[in-house]
Amino acid sequence: MTADINQYPPLSDPVAFESLCLELWREIWDNSGAQKNGRSGQAQAGVDIFGRYRGRQMGVQCKMKSGLVRPKVSVQELENEVAKALTFRPPLHTFILATTGFADTKVQERARTLTAEHAPLQVEVWSWTEIWHALYHREELRKRLLPIYWPGTPDEQRIFPTRLRHTAETLFGRTKKLKALHTAWDDPNSRVVTIVAWGGVGKTSLLATWAAQMAERGYDGGDYFDWSFYSQGTRDAGGASADAFFVAALEFFGDPEVAQSPASPWDKGARLAHLVAARRALLVLDGLEPLQHPPGPLDGELKDPAVAALLKGLAAQNSGLCVVTTRARVKDLESFRSGTAPEWKLEHLSTAAGMGLLESLGVHGAKARLVQLVEEVEGHALTLNLVGRYLSRAHKGDVRRLDRVQFQRADRTVQGGHAFRAMAAYEAWLGEGGAEGVQQLAVLRLLGMFDRPAAVECLEALRQEPVIVGATEELVGFEEEDWNLTVSALEGLGLVLSGVDGSLDAHPLIREYFGKGLREGNVAGWRAAHGRLFEFLQKSTEHQPDGLQGLQPLYQAVVHGCLAGREQEACVEVYRDRILRGTGDDGFYSTRKLGAIGADLGAVACFFVQPWRRISPALTETDQAWLLNQAAFRLRALGRLTEAIEPMRAALQMDIAQESWKEAAVGASSLSELELTLGDLDGAVREAEQSVVFADRSGDAVQRMGNRTTLADTLHQMDRRDEALTCFREAEEIQAERQPNHPLLHSLPGFRYCDLLLAETERAAWQTGGEAVVADGEKSRQDADAPRGCREVEKRAAQTLPIAERRNWIVIIALDHLTLGRAGLYRAILERLDLSGPKIEIEQAVDGLRRAGDLPRLPWGLLTRAWLRALTNDTNGARADLDEAWEIAERGPMPLFQAEVLLYRARLFRDREALVRARGVIEKVGYERRVRELEDAEVVMEHCEG
């Protein structure tokens, strides 16, 4: 475990924080005589704590920072405190500003320049993370201070209220699996267990029974958290989301700040993995299949990178156990399957166990007939439960009356086949049962309209006047007592479950069956009921609620609005105006402020007739094109690049048909970038050339400039350098015309241009840094212009970085730091300079790309940092960066980055296999830019092996 994993929250009391700092710096300075400087209210010359270290005077100023408005020290505050510290007597050698807030690159940079301005005074800024690290690694001090400043924290057990439903009263035939789960919990080498079975086999019942047994043991002192994704239903909505789970889990495990932040899905998943692994905990994820790809090329792969990062992180390190249930194998855990993440198949009940279940439900008759029944349904637990209860209630348990259920007609390739036959028997029986039976059927059909537990308020809205023909006649005007009796009867049949809050739920297969019946048998009633829910959720919810939890009713309103055939209202009045809060610079609240990309994609999916191919014709053509682009952007942000292609192409065709040339230019440029990422270089060039044509037709200078750099970048990757250079120069001329005060290409176009300008220098740096022989066998000649080229690029980035900083463009700030870091790294290698300067820039770049959630570009930062780490003998760090870059690239898939990672592995670690694989990828996709470097590496490899 590490300090990052175990980090405790900063103190909220300034006096306590000052006392903590005194204790810490007494240890750091090895000076028990260090003391506080006066008391609150007295003039302190900017120093709260002072003491001597190695004969030099030291001072610390303690700054409390909390909340989201002012979470960090500002440059101005630092300057003010340093000005005060200069008056301290005797003069300070080192002044430290200690804060409970976040680290900030601008403040750190200003600390360095203040040190230069006021030498010999050394100025340092310590964020809470640095303070915690210093405390964490002083074990005796930490153990002494934890009970004082965080009383009870280390030993306080956390138990989350269970969400597991659909449990069996008595579990049959699962003794071995229960024992296996207990064994896995006790085995430190078992970190993630996946239980795979079709719906209704009994996965949730098994888990709930085991969790109850663990509860009796007090979870052996560990934490407990469970979550059910099954409630998102059996229908392929195309956009199921884990966002609500991550908010709840991150808050539960101790990081509410990240929970409510717009951090990338990968970062949220990795952070949760760290928190869960920090202490012994049991994490249960039930019904993961809505977050997995259906059968096809991506069969079983997780759609959400946050869940993938969580499970892989826990498979790599976990003090407790994570148990997952799903209908499909989790492809992402394949590499861990034979080790820390075993996969178990939950078999159907044995004949003996099935007979035991039937007998417990009151079914009786000839043993041969009972055996036949179990075997007819292949031991399917849910079906046996439904049939057993049906026979018990309808026919006093007489198995001979089973002829009412024709199991042989069930499609055994469909997960609900046998269970649906049992439900059909219930439907017929209840329909013949007079008013009470008809009322029970009406309740079941209403539950079929929900993809999660139905809130009591929503059910009440459906039961109000006017009657929804064919859906609620039997329920309108229903007295509360009668309603409760009806629900109680359904519970006795095992068809529904009541929540403590009055909500009603049913097994997903039951919801699917009765929902399908209403949808196909009464289209008008189906739409009217969803329309009722659409209106109720809009009216009963604050216009623009805060937080992901606050937005949930609006997300549900979008679902019901689309099912009601009111897509246009749902799009404009709910999704755009209330969830996104507009689409301007201050809009996109759900994604920019909350990072709810998955939840947003789920909302967008509702407007598709077939994700991600056909969108509802009920929408205006303009909104259809806009939603296609929204889907593409969100799929891309989640790393689902292949899926993003189709909606992006469809949107482009609509823009062209409408002669919306600016939008077409944007769409063609985005499509080109995506095709380049996916390794389709010919397609990328074709779309980029189109984007330039559309931009010129639009007359928009920004598009004319930017899209030329899109084309130039693609040409550069194909090693068509002269053509690329021409496009970049044309783009910079347009930039100088439109913004004479900022004539250089900046933002993403500037990063692309600098990438080309650094290409030859990068190759020279590789040669100088270890590849001393080029492909033709001659000694490499260091290009005297290479360092000069680095300095020119550094000047460019130094001029463009302030533009991004003024506009707070997080991604662009990170890319500018990356350009500075790369140029500095190459120059340091060529001129044998110190690497500390490039290191600062590269670290800031990686951190910025992470915070921005820019997965498609993060590998650039990771690759550069891997090179730097290898040069500084941090082999483990270099390998970790390459492994992470590979994981991102493989998931995309991003063949160009895959080739880069393989080439880096070959060059940094003399990996022959990686070099062979790199050639295969480079030749397959036509990544001509790297051919000469590949040949360099091959010659070096032969030279080393010879």
Secondary structure as UniProt FT lines:
FT   HELIX           3..6
FT   HELIX           14..29
FT   TURN            32..33
FT   STRAND          35..36
FT   TURN            40..41
FT   TURN            45..46
FT   STRAND          49..53
FT   TURN            54..55
FT   STRAND          56..63
FT   TURN            67..69
FT   HELIX           75..85
FT   TURN            86..87
FT   STRAND          94..99
FT   HELIX           105..117
FT   TURN            118..120
FT   STRAND          122..126
FT   HELIX           128..136
FT   HELIX           139..149
FT   TURN            151..155
FT   HELIX           175..186
FT   TURN            188..189
FT   STRAND          192..196
FT   TURN            199..200
FT   HELIX           203..216
FT   HELIX           218..221
FT   STRAND          223..228
FT   HELIX           230..232
FT   HELIX           243..252
FT   TURN            253..254
FT   HELIX           256..259
FT   HELIX           265..278
FT   STRAND          281..286
FT   HELIX           289..291
FT   TURN            297..300
FT   HELIX           305..316
FT   STRAND          321..326
FT   HELIX           331..336
FT   TURN            337..340
FT   STRAND          343..345
FT   HELIX           351..360
FT   TURN            361..362
FT   HELIX           367..376
FT   TURN            377..379
FT   HELIX           381..395
FT   TURN            396..397
FT   HELIX           399..404
FT   HELIX           407..409
FT   TURN            412..413
FT   TURN            415..416
FT   HELIX           417..431
FT   HELIX           434..447
FT   TURN            448..449
FT   HELIX           456..462
FT   TURN            469..477
FT   HELIX           480..492
FT   TURN            493..494
FT   STRAND          497..498
FT   TURN            500..501
FT   STRAND          504..505
FT   HELIX           508..521
FT   HELIX           523..539
FT   HELIX           547..563
FT   TURN            564..565
FT   HELIX           567..569
FT   HELIX           570..579
FT   TURN            585..586
FT   HELIX           589..593
FT   HELIX           597..605
FT   TURN            606..607
FT   STRAND          608..610
FT   TURN            611..613
FT   STRAND          614..615
FT   TURN            617..618
FT   HELIX           621..637
FT   TURN            638..639
FT   HELIX           641..657
FT   TURN            658..659
FT   HELIX           661..677
FT   TURN            678..679
FT   HELIX           681..698
FT   HELIX           701..717
FT   TURN            718..719
FT   HELIX           721..738
FT   TURN            740..741
FT   HELIX           747..757
FT   HELIX           759..768
FT   TURN            769..770
FT   TURN            775..776
FT   HELIX           785..807
FT   HELIX           810..831
FT   HELIX           836..852
FT   TURN            855..857
FT   HELIX           858..871
FT   TURN            872..873
FT   HELIX           875..891
FT   TURN            892..893
FT   HELIX           895..909
FT   HELIX           912..925
FT   HELIX           928..930
FT   HELIX           931..945
//
